[in-house]
Amino acid sequence: MNMYGYVAQNDPNMARAICHKYGYRIQGVQTKADLGLVLEQLVAKEGESALRDIVKNHPDRDLIVEVEAGGDSTPIRQLPSESERSVTYADFMNYIGEEKGQRTNTVSQTNTFLLASAFLLGVAIITAKK
């Protein structure tokens, strides 16, 4: 569930009020999940002002503001420093299982192939016109 669905689930009346504020008629919306989708589309079309209205009326806004303002002195999540890590991020494989550098070779080979194909096509066009 994203933020829009969460807001619509916890306060559907407020979500409807925001939609009406921007001139949206939501008579056909039956479920709270659909209302969340309407809020998402509203932000996509109306931009930052609609997002601010939604965030201003978020059910957990007080908690979010407290954490962001530094109400708690301990960080929520902190990545280990370079010296604390035994494995670097470069040691991981990408999403299709290739190691770092393997993908750049494939891209380089593809670029070379495309360049050679374009050259051959150009030569074929020039020789065909003679």
Stockholm file with secondary structure:
# STOCKHOLM 1.0

chainA/1-130         MNMYGYVAQNDPNMARAICHKYGYRIQGVQTKADLGLVLEQLVAKEGESALRDIVKNHPDRDLIVEVEAGGDSTPIRQLPSESERSVTYADFMNYIGEEKGQRTNTVSQTNTFLLASAFLLGVAIITAKK
#=GR chainA/1-130 SS CCHHHHHHHHCHHHHHHHHHHTTCCCTTCCSHHHHHHHHHHHHHHHCHHHHHHHHHTCTTHHHHHHHHTTSSSSCSCCCCCTTTCSSCGGGSCCTTSCCTTHHHHHHHHHHHHHHHHHHHHHHHHHHHHC
#=GC SS_cons         CCHHHHHHHHCHHHHHHHHHHTTCCCTTCCSHHHHHHHHHHHHHHHCHHHHHHHHHTCTTHHHHHHHHTTSSSSCSCCCCCTTTCSSCGGGSCCTTSCCTTHHHHHHHHHHHHHHHHHHHHHHHHHHHHC
//
